[in-house]
């Protein structure tokens, strides 16, 4: 008798604790920083998922538009996650470890991101 039950395995990038320690970007204004802290748990999760997706694309990489289409998100949500994954941080905060990089090559007019 075989079981149809399958255990959930999180994407590889979700096991990287550094992805969850990063704060989402915010301006040095109370309301912006409060909003960033409020969405922090979700942004860490989706940043990890986006990095894992880009890793799964191998050397072909993925454009911002491809990431948007894959996850069904708007560019307004994807761009900050890509910015964070590139190792950027808000002014006055320590830089992050880069997990992806934006290459010089373009596909369909958009820059291609690849995993480091």
Legacy VTK file of the C-alpha trace (Angstrom):
# vtk DataFile Version 3.0
C-alpha trace
ASCII
DATASET POLYDATA
POINTS 116 float
0.000 0.000 0.000
1.615 3.267 -1.063
0.954 6.557 0.618
0.050 9.625 -1.414
1.287 11.894 1.354
4.299 13.984 0.375
6.289 16.016 2.845
6.679 19.708 2.133
10.208 20.680 1.194
10.851 24.428 1.214
12.771 25.888 -1.725
16.540 25.747 -1.209
16.826 29.500 -0.657
14.302 29.379 2.200
16.847 27.496 4.293
19.270 30.461 4.151
18.743 32.330 7.444
20.428 35.503 6.138
17.438 36.082 3.855
15.170 36.434 6.885
17.459 38.778 8.814
17.315 41.464 6.149
14.988 44.378 6.724
12.872 45.575 3.801
13.911 48.941 2.372
12.404 52.059 3.873
12.992 55.787 3.953
14.277 57.371 7.166
10.742 58.438 8.116
8.748 56.919 10.979
5.777 55.890 8.838
7.979 54.283 6.179
9.998 52.343 8.734
6.836 51.215 10.540
5.349 49.974 7.269
8.591 48.152 6.386
8.596 46.353 9.730
4.949 45.382 9.303
5.591 43.614 5.982
9.001 42.222 6.998
7.882 38.565 7.451
6.283 38.446 3.995
9.127 40.190 2.196
11.704 37.812 3.653
9.696 34.813 2.464
9.124 36.165 -1.040
12.712 37.402 -1.383
13.820 33.823 -0.683
11.309 32.408 -3.189
12.418 34.880 -5.881
16.105 34.075 -5.309
15.303 30.362 -5.494
13.407 30.888 -8.758
16.332 32.786 -10.286
18.693 30.008 -9.141
16.422 27.447 -10.794
16.789 29.335 -14.092
20.521 28.586 -14.101
22.795 30.602 -16.367
19.804 31.699 -18.462
18.645 33.786 -15.494
15.354 35.639 -15.314
14.201 39.154 -16.093
12.066 41.240 -13.753
9.084 40.628 -16.035
9.639 36.866 -15.957
9.729 36.937 -12.149
6.531 39.014 -12.112
4.778 36.560 -14.427
6.021 33.490 -12.573
4.687 34.682 -9.212
1.816 36.872 -10.411
3.190 39.990 -8.689
3.397 43.569 -9.876
6.726 45.213 -10.565
6.171 47.397 -7.507
6.542 44.302 -5.329
9.217 42.462 -7.337
11.659 45.372 -7.840
12.361 45.901 -4.109
12.877 42.144 -3.581
15.387 42.076 -6.465
17.081 45.205 -5.101
17.430 43.550 -1.689
18.706 40.284 -3.181
21.373 42.240 -5.084
22.835 43.193 -1.699
21.508 46.727 -1.464
20.347 48.262 1.795
18.668 51.520 2.788
21.042 54.418 3.501
22.757 54.143 6.855
22.271 50.382 7.123
24.893 47.708 6.482
25.068 46.238 2.996
23.554 42.816 2.504
25.289 39.752 1.079
24.447 39.745 -2.658
22.605 36.622 -3.804
21.900 37.670 -7.392
23.395 40.088 -9.868
21.976 42.051 -12.773
23.905 41.223 -15.913
24.614 43.462 -18.885
22.688 41.177 -21.240
19.024 41.822 -21.997
16.113 39.628 -23.023
13.008 41.288 -24.451
14.480 44.669 -23.510
14.926 43.798 -19.828
18.123 43.116 -17.875
18.711 39.516 -16.819
19.297 38.558 -13.182
21.411 35.497 -12.385
22.253 33.821 -9.079
25.732 34.321 -7.663
LINES 1 117
116 0 1 2 3 4 5 6 7 8 9 10 11 12 13 14 15 16 17 18 19 20 21 22 23 24 25 26 27 28 29 30 31 32 33 34 35 36 37 38 39 40 41 42 43 44 45 46 47 48 49 50 51 52 53 54 55 56 57 58 59 60 61 62 63 64 65 66 67 68 69 70 71 72 73 74 75 76 77 78 79 80 81 82 83 84 85 86 87 88 89 90 91 92 93 94 95 96 97 98 99 100 101 102 103 104 105 106 107 108 109 110 111 112 113 114 115
